[in-house]
Amino acid sequence: MNLAKQSFQYVSRKLRPREDYRFLTGKGRFAGDLVLPKMVHVALVGSTHAHARLLSVDVSRALAHPGVVAAVTGEDLRRDTNPIPNYLETPTIREYPLAVDKVRYVGEWVAAIIATDRYVAEDAAELVDVEYDPLPAVIDAEKAIKPDSPLVHEGEGSNVAWHRRFVWGPVEEDFAGADVVIRQRFRWRRHSGVPIETFAVSAEWDEGTSLLNVWASIQMPQFEEQLAHALRLPVNSIRVFHDVDVGGSYGTKRGIKHSILVGYLARLSARPVQLVEDRLEYMRGGGAHGPDRVFYAELAASREGLIKSFRLKTIDDNGAFPGRSPMQMGKPLGAIVGPYRINSVEYEGVAVTTNKTPQIAFRGFGQSPTNFVLERMVDRLSKEVKVERIELRRRNYIHPEEFPYAIPSGTTYDSGDYPEVLRKALESADFPALLRFQAEARERGRLIGIGVSGCVEPGGGNAMFLSLLNPKNEVTTFPEGVLVKIDATGTVSAQISFSSAGQSHETMIAMIVGEQLGVHPDKIRVLHADSLSGLPTQTPVASRMAIVAGTAAYHAAGKLKAKMVRIAAHNLRIPEDDLEYRQGKVICRSNPKVEMGWDQLVRIAHKQFHRLPISEEPGLQAIHVQQVPSGGKLPTDDGRVHMYPCYSFSVHIPVVEVDPETGLVKILRYYVAHDCGTVINPDVVDGMVIGGIGHGIGAALYEEFVYDEETGQFLSQSLMDYLLPSALEIPPVELTAHCTPSPLTPLGQKGVGEGGYMTAPAAVASAVEDALSGLGVTITELPMTPDRVFRLLESAQTHKGV
Amino acid sequence: MNGVEYVRMVEPRRLLVDFLRQDLGLTGTHVGCEHGVCGACTVLLDGLAVRSCLMLAIQAEGHELRTVEGLAGEDGGVHPLQEAFWENHGVQCGYCTPGMLMAAYGLLRENPAPTEQEIREALAGNLCRCTGYHQIVRSVQDAAERAGVAR
C-alpha cells in the first residue's frame, strides 16, 4: 500500500505557507512587539554565585530611583504565590521565579524591577544590594550523586530526584548467552534550542473583569493551569493569547517562571508589564538548557552481529530544579531499541540536581542523546564482529512485514520500511562513488570520513512517560481540538488552540480542511483561539500536530460534510446512503444529475430553519477533539507502556573532513533519506528535516553550555561563547523521501519535527570516527570541538609512539 | 527612514534598534543577541547592511535607513526578494527573516549574480535556528535568477 500515490487535491502538493507572508513583510506579531498603554518593563538581578545562602536582598535604593514602579524579591513571591508545579512532586523542592533563602545557579533571579522604560529598569537593577554567603557548588552529575556532595536541596537529603530501573525481557539470559558484549561510557554535553528570539511575555490585569491577559512566546502544555496554580487564580481568570508568533522554540520556550513573575507584577502594579529576556538572561538564567547526560551502555550480540539485548544507564543533570526535564528520560523508552530487533532491554535512569541552570524540554525530548548512544554502539559492534556497518544494520533492522511491531518496553511501532529507506539514502549518496572518493583522498593524506546512521522518530505526543516516571500523574489523555465552521456567506474558517513557532500549522490545517471540503486552502482562514475560548490542547510538542491536530481537523471537516449530506437528504428526499459530498456539493450516487450546491446547503443551514432536518442545529460548525491515536492505557507494574502512535524513520549520510593540524571538522556533503508517511506540505517538511539537521550539527560539533568546574560559573553567556552554526557550517543537504503511511491517521501522516536533530549527532559522530579510523579512535563525547578532536588525535599518536 | 524624514530627540545611549522598534513603532526589525552576532537586527544604512543593535540612534542622524517595512516592490506589492523567499519557504518562525532579507538585499545590490558559496558567506553573519539555511540560500539564488531574467 502506498497512500502517497493516492491522488490528493491539495495534500502533498506545493502550496506556499500562508504564515510566510506576514514574516517576510515585517508584520509578524511577536510577544516583544506588543505595546500596551502605560506598560512597564522588567529588569532582573541575577545571582553571581552558583550556590550561596541569600543573607539579604535590599531593593530600597532601586525603589528610590526615578521611574521605578516596583521592586520585588523572592520573599514577596513566597508570600503571595504558590511554587512552580514540578512533575516529580519532589516533596521539599520549592521553586519560585525569584530565589528564596538560597541561590542554586549562576544567573538565578534574586530580584525584579519594573520601571517605565527598560533602560531605567536596568539602571535600577544595578542598585539592588545582595549579600551572599557562598556554599560549595556541584556541577557534575556523577559527583552530585556521591554521598559527600554538597546538596542543592538539603530537604531532599540527596541530589537524586528520581531513580528507577526497568527490565523488559530476559536481559540476564541474553547477556549470558551472547558471543559478544560491548560496554562503553558516553557523554552528551548540555546544549539547547537557543532560538533567535529570547523568551518574552506581557501581561495585564483587567480589574473590570478580573481577568489576567497574557501574551507570551510559549510552547508549553498546561501553561495556563500552572500559571493559575502559582498565582492562586482560577484558570478561567487567565486568558493566554495564542495568536502570538513565537520566534523559534524547539520545545524550549516554556517561560513559566517568567510568566508567573510578570502576572504577579501586573496585579501588584495594576499596570501592563513586559519582560523580554536579553541574550544573557536567556543563556544563563532562563532555565532553557537541554539534556546533559552520562550514559553507560552495554550491548549483547551473536558472533554474526545479531543484537540480543541492550542495557542502558542514563544519568541526567537536570540543573537546580527538576521541572519537566526528568520526563525527558522517559520518552526515549518509547523507541529504546531504535530500528532494531532487540529481544530484551534494561534501562536505569537517574535524574540529578546540580548547581546549573534548570533543564527544560528540547527537540526530541531526550531521544537524540539516546539515539547517539545506540548508533555508536552499533558502529562499535560492527568493528567487534567484523561485519560491515551497513550490512550489520540490515541484519538487525525490523523487517517491513513485521509491522505493527511491539518492542520490549511496551510500545508498538505502526509502520515502516527501514531497509528501503537505507537503500534510498545509499543510492542518493552514490555510496560506491563516495567510498572511491574517500580512498583517493586518503591516499593524499586527507582525513575523510563517511557517517551512516538511522533513527526511529516517535511522533504524536502520547506523553505516557508522565505516568511512567510518576504514577501519581495518572494521565492518559493528550487531546487536540479543532473547530471548523462555514459561515452564513459560505466562507470557511478553522480554529486551533495553541500558538506556533514556525511549524506552519495554519497552512497544515488549511490544507487538510481544504482537502476534505474541496475548498482551496488559501480561502480558508485559520485562527489561534485563546486559552479561554479554545478547545483542549496538549500544544505543539512531540511532533504531534500533523498527527493529532491534523486528524482533528480532518474529522471536524468530515462532520460538516456529513451534516450537509443530511440536509441534502432531507430536502431532496433521497436516502443519505445514496448521497455523497463531492467538491462542495452533495450529489446523488444513483443519479448524478441530482445535486445540491454549496450556496444552497449553506443557506438552508444558516437561514432556513424550516428546511433543516428535525433536531439539526442551525449553522455549519463542528468541533472534533482528537485523542492521540492508539494507547490510552497506564503503564504496567514493570513499566511497559505504549507511547507515541506514529514512527517515522530516517538515514543520514554525512561526509566530513578532519583537519589533522587543528582538529576542525568540516562537513563536505550531507545525504538524507526519510519517511514520515504522507507529507502534508513538502516545503514545510523539507524545512523541518533540514532545520533539525542544523541543530544536530550544532550538537555534534559546536554547541555547549560550559561551566567552570571549580566555581560553577557559567562560561557560555553570549553567542560569541556559545557557537551556533551559520550558513557556512551547515552544508547543502540532499533529501530523498520515502512514504510508508501510518495506518493510524486518516491521511497516513506521521510526525517530522524532530527526526533531523535525533539522527544528525549520531551520523556526524560516525563520520568523524570513520575519518579517524586508522587511528583506533572511538567517539564517545559531543560536541566534537576542534580541541576535543585534537586531543583525540594527539592521544592516538602517543599510543602509536609517533 | 524608508523614505520618510523623522525628527526625534533621543537619549545618547539609546540603541538604534530600540529607537526603530519603540520610538518609531517599526517592529519588523528584531532583536536577537544585542552583541552583533545573530544579525536579526540588520538594517540598511545608506544602502549597506549594518547591525542596528551595535549602533546608537544618534549615529543615524542625517543618514538614510531602510528596514523590512521599506522593502515593498515598486508597485507596492512584495519585493521580488520577498517573493523568492515565499516561493522557496526560506522562512519558518520568521524571527531572523527581516535581518536575513536585509542582508540578502545588501548582497544582491553589490553582487547581482552570486554563487552559492558567495551567498553562504554573505549570510554567515545572520543566524537562523529553524531552517538549516538550505531554503534561505535557495531563496536568494532564486531572487538573483529572477532579477537576472528581469534585466
Interface residues (C-beta under 8 A of the other chain):
Chain A: R16 P17 E19 D20 Y21 R22 F23 L24 T25 G26 K27 G28 F30 G32 D33 V35 R118 Y119 G193 V194 P195 I196 E197 T198 D245 V246 G247 G248 S249 Y250 V276 D278 R279 A501 G502 Q503 S504 D683 V684 D686 G687 I690 G691 G692 I693 G694 H695 S718 L719 M720 L724 S726 A727 L728 I730 P732 V733 G756
Chain B: E11 R13 R14 D18 R21 Q22 G25 L26 T27 G28 T29 H30 V31 G32 C33 E34 H35 V37 C38 A40 T67 V68 E69 L71 A72 V78 Q82 F85 W86 E87 N88 H89 V91 Q92 C93 G94 Y95 C96 T97 P98 L101 E116 I119 R120 E121 L123 A124 G125 N126 L127 C128 R129 C130 T131 G132 Y133 H134 Q135 I136 V137
